[in-house]
């Protein structure tokens, strides 16, 4: 199945934040996709923005 990966942090504290960094989220999503036979065809990234500010088609 083709899927979109979504990385979201409501409060982006910089790349050094290891608790839920964008890189860690991306790695976990890639591992999940590989383990379940999915292909990631794109990424939606929402850093330091509330989810109410953007509609899904505008996420990048």
C-alpha positions in Angstrom: 0.0 0.0 0.0 1.2 3.5 -0.8 1.0 5.8 2.3 1.9 9.3 3.4 4.2 9.8 6.4 3.2 12.5 8.8 5.6 14.3 11.2 4.0 16.6 13.7 5.3 18.6 16.6 3.1 21.2 18.2 6.1 22.8 19.9 9.3 22.4 17.9 12.2 22.7 20.3 15.0 22.2 17.7 16.7 19.2 16.2 18.5 18.4 19.5 15.2 17.5 21.2 15.5 13.7 21.2 12.2 12.9 22.8 10.1 13.3 19.7 12.4 14.8 17.1 11.3 14.9 13.5 14.2 12.6 12.6 13.0 10.0 15.2 9.4 10.2 14.0 10.5 9.8 10.4 12.7 6.8 11.3 9.8 5.1 13.2 7.4 5.7 10.4 9.9 4.3 7.8 10.4 1.2 10.0 6.7 0.7 10.4 6.2 1.0 6.6 9.0 -1.5 5.9 7.7 -4.0 8.5 4.2 -3.8 7.0 5.1 -3.8 3.3 4.0 -0.2 2.7 5.7 2.4 0.4 6.0 6.0 1.6 5.2 8.2 -1.3 5.4 11.6 0.5 5.7 13.4 3.8 3.5 15.9 5.6 5.5 17.9 8.1 3.9 20.2 10.7 6.5 21.7 13.0 5.5 24.2 15.6 2.1 24.8 14.2 -1.2 23.9 15.7 -3.2 21.4 13.6 -6.1 23.9 13.3 -3.9 26.3 11.3 -3.7 24.1 8.2 -6.0 21.9 6.2 -4.5 18.4 5.4 -3.8 19.2 1.7 -1.6 22.1 2.8 0.6 20.0 5.1 4.2 19.7 3.8 
